[in-house]
Every structure is written in structure tokens, then in C-alpha cells.
Amino acid sequence: MKKTIVIGISSGIAAYKIIGLLRRLQGKFDISVIMTDHARSMISPMEFKKIPGVSVFCELFPKDFDYKKILKKKRVNHIALADQADLVVIAPATANIIAKIAHGLADDLLTTTILATKAPLLICPSMNTHMWENPIVQQNLNTLESSGMHILHPDSGELACGYTGVGRLADCNKIIREIHQIIAIKKSLSGKKIMITAGGTYESIDPVRVITNRGSGKMGIALATECVKRCAEVMLIRSKNSNVVQHQAKEILFETVEDLSEIIRMKITNYDVIFHTAAVSDFKPLKKFSSKIDSKKMLTLDFIPTDKIISKIKIWNPKVLLVGFKAVFHKTDSEMINIGKDLLHETKSDYIVVNDIGQDGIGFGADNNEIILISCKDSIVKIDKTSKQNVAVRILEAMFHI
Ligand SMILES: Cc1cc2nc3c(=O)[nH]c(=O)nc-3n(C[C@H](O)[C@H](O)[C@H](O)COP(=O)(O)O)c2cc1C
């Protein structure tokens, strides 16, 4: 059966290029086009209607709108369009529509459909170089990316406004390649139930102070986002302290090692895979003070070791595919591999991901990572420094061959 693509056209000057795109997609997909009001001022909807098999929609409230018809037929246009879509492509995506999506606005047919769809979204921005470089636009794009949307960056070259620089709508071939890729990966983890722990634990010393670590949760959230994109059922077990980045996974929050351990113990039998990225405190204070400790006196605290959660996971669920994460400090690749292999045996993990937090710009709190993935079947994959989102993609590709 043909897949359905909804193509949203906003009022970038590159809107006319979508005629060529549609001609190449026509016949291979069922296609609905939604135009913004401003896009209709840029180019007539007739240009798209002329293409066989392409339906064009523009208004949230058409002229013949009658609420009685809606109640009788139980059919609302934007919900039907959102539900039909296997993929929604916004091309060209103006700075304006990017901002509206980032902030959840729904003031026309296109943005309302976008909010209502469960389909993956491919955003193809195109705009003047200065608009593209504007930090607000970039921040909005980051929001879309961390919500799991696919961003196809614009090309560089001559722009309609007379500038030369980044901002041209990505070449048609690139858009088509991306469409095929997203449709192919869409269901690659469908049916898998995946638990992901993320962020650092923290333990109270007194009602004010805590002992914690630098785990930010970014690696776990990146994995959760990529697993959701591939249609897995994902449960993120996230530290209350972690960076709150937008994601589409269900989540449970934890504070202490005991909380985290208890949540995993209770839930793990329902899951096929666990990515245990959480940074678990190795120690907790022997005693928790019930009132605020006086800061004028010197203080000595005793710490006791905490439970090694990772060693218990296979006891709680022997069938779960366990992926442990290990942070090391200033180690060579071969030392990292040896540490990983030891931990595989010790914890009965299926995979261990080792990263060296001693290196600048990767690991705790950073947006990038560099890792070595070691499997219990002796395969070793090194992923050189790249964004945590890319690391997440590469880990999933290596593990599930997708
Ligand atoms: C001739 C012309 C070309 C434009 N090209 C772009 C563009 O390439 N990218 C962009 O973000 N905005 C562009 N704009 C500005 C948008 O049309 C404007 O921000 C509009 O409000 C966006 O509305 P929409 O996102 O609902 O379509 C252009 C405007 C004009 C008049």
C-alpha cells in the first residue's frame, strides 16, 4: 500500500520548487498539500492542484463550514489529514512556521495538523542567511530537533534576496532521500519496549544540601528521542535534577539511588531493552541530618557505598537486553575496551558503552560524546566525537542493524 505524505508549504520564496518535488513524488506516494495563507500569496494553489494525484488544502474553516455537518459526519479535516500521514514534510519551512511549531501554535490548517499528527516530521528550512543565523531561529530549530523532528539543513549558495550564503532550500534529491530514509526507519523498533535511565542520582545530607554528580541526562534523552522516532514504546526514568529537554517519551522521575533501583525493579519485567545511562552515586551519606547543619563549624561526613543497580538488572529480568554505560577518566582506547569487557562479565550486560569524561567537550553535561560500544559477543564499535543525538542513532544502528 502506498504511504501518505502531507506536504506543508509555507511562504518561503522557494515554494515554487515544490512543484518539481511533487512531480517526482507523484505516483509513488499519496500526497496531500497544505498551504499557509501567506504561501497562497506567494504562489497559486492551482500550480499544485494541476499535478495528478495531489490534493490541496488551505483553510481551517472553509467558506461552507457548518458545525452540524461536522457533528453528523464526525470528520474534522485537520485531524483526518494528521491521521492519514505517514510523514509530514514542511518545505519550504519559513522562520515563522518554525517558531510557531516550536511554541505549539495552531492558528491555521497547517500548524493545527502538525500539532495533531503522530507521524514523523521533516522540516526543510529556507530563508535569508541572516534570518538563518539568528539565534532565536536556531534555538527554535533545536527545540524541534529535541522533540524528535528531522531537520534538513538548507544549502549554501545564491539566494533569491541577492545574498550568497546558507539559506537555500535543500536540493530536491536530498529531500527525496530524506523522505525515503525516514519512512524506512519509522517502524524499525516498533513492538520493542525500551526503558532508559538518565541523569544523576542525588542523596540528601541535610534538608538543604545534597551529594550528586555531573550526569545531565542528555545521552539518555537523546536515546529516548531516537527510540520514539523508530516507534518503540519508551519509558524514560529521569533524574529530577537532569536538564529538562523536550522529548516525547513517557517518564518517571527519581531522586535517590534507592528510588531509581526500586523503579527499575518494579518495572523491568515489562521491558525488552534497558539503556542504563543514569549516573548512579557510588556513595551516600551514612547519616541524613534532620535539620540544617551549622555552617560555622568544620564538618566531617561518613559515606557508605550504594547498591550496584546494574548488577541486579539481569537478576530482576534475565531476558532483558542490558546496555550499561561506564564513564572513565583519561584512558586509552585499549584501556577503555578492557574496562568495558570486565564490566560486561561482572554485570552480565549485553553491551557496555564506555566514554572518557577526561576529554574536553564530551561526556557529562556536554552536547557531544565519543564512545566505544562493546558487546558480549566481542564486537567493538568506536563512535568518534559527534552530537549525543548522532551517538544515539549510531548505537541503535549497531545494536539493531537498522
Ligand atoms: C518575497 C518574499 C520572500 C520571502 N521568503 C522567505 C523565505 O525564504 N523564508 C522565510 O522564512 N520567510 C520568507 N518571507 C517572509 C515570510 O513570508 C513571512 O515571514 C510570513 O509571515 C510567513 O508566513 P507563513 O510561515 O505562515 O507562510 C518572504 C516574504 C516575501 C514577501
The ligand as a Tripos MOL2 file, in Angstrom:
@<TRIPOS>MOLECULE
LIG
   31    33     1     0     0
SMALL
NO_CHARGES

@<TRIPOS>ATOM
      1 C1          9.0950   37.8490   -1.4690 C.3       1 LIG1
      2 C2          9.1750   37.2220   -0.1020 C.ar      1 LIG1
      3 C3         10.0130   36.1530    0.1200 C.ar      1 LIG1
      4 C4         10.0970   35.5710    1.3740 C.ar      1 LIG1
      5 N1         10.9250   34.4850    1.5360 N.ar      1 LIG1
      6 C5         11.0300   33.9450    2.7680 C.ar      1 LIG1
      7 C6         11.8800   32.8220    2.9480 C.ar      1 LIG1
      8 O1         12.5060   32.3110    2.0040 O.2       1 LIG1
      9 N2         11.9610   32.3050    4.1990 N.ar      1 LIG1
     10 C7         11.2930   32.8260    5.2510 C.ar      1 LIG1
     11 O2         11.4500   32.3250    6.3600 O.2       1 LIG1
     12 N3         10.4650   33.8820    5.0840 N.ar      1 LIG1
     13 C8         10.3150   34.4400    3.8800 C.ar      1 LIG1
     14 N4          9.4740   35.5110    3.7030 N.ar      1 LIG1
     15 C9          8.7430   36.0220    4.8620 C.3       1 LIG1
     16 C10         7.5100   35.1890    5.1470 C.3       1 LIG1
     17 O3          6.6790   35.1390    4.0080 O.3       1 LIG1
     18 C11         6.7520   35.8000    6.3210 C.3       1 LIG1
     19 O4          7.5450   35.6810    7.4860 O.3       1 LIG1
     20 C12         5.4090   35.1700    6.5460 C.3       1 LIG1
     21 O5          4.7750   35.8220    7.6400 O.3       1 LIG1
     22 C13         5.4960   33.6830    6.8700 C.3       1 LIG1
     23 O6          4.2060   33.1430    6.9350 O.3       1 LIG1
     24 P1          3.9290   31.5650    6.8940 P.3       1 LIG1
     25 O7          5.0240   30.9340    7.6940 O.co2     1 LIG1
     26 O8          2.5950   31.4110    7.5360 O.co2     1 LIG1
     27 O9          3.8970   31.1430    5.4850 O.co2     1 LIG1
     28 C14         9.3420   36.0840    2.4400 C.ar      1 LIG1
     29 C15         8.4760   37.1590    2.2050 C.ar      1 LIG1
     30 C16         8.3930   37.7220    0.9620 C.ar      1 LIG1
     31 C17         7.4660   38.9060    0.7410 C.3       1 LIG1
@<TRIPOS>BOND
     1     1     2 1
     2     2     3 ar
     3     2    30 ar
     4     3     4 ar
     5     4     5 ar
     6     4    28 ar
     7     5     6 ar
     8     6     7 ar
     9     6    13 1
    10     7     8 2
    11     7     9 ar
    12     9    10 ar
    13    10    11 2
    14    10    12 ar
    15    12    13 ar
    16    13    14 ar
    17    14    15 1
    18    14    28 ar
    19    15    16 1
    20    16    17 1
    21    16    18 1
    22    18    19 1
    23    18    20 1
    24    20    21 1
    25    20    22 1
    26    22    23 1
    27    23    24 1
    28    24    25 2
    29    24    26 1
    30    24    27 1
    31    28    29 ar
    32    29    30 ar
    33    30    31 1
@<TRIPOS>SUBSTRUCTURE
     1 LIG1         1 GROUP 0 **** ****
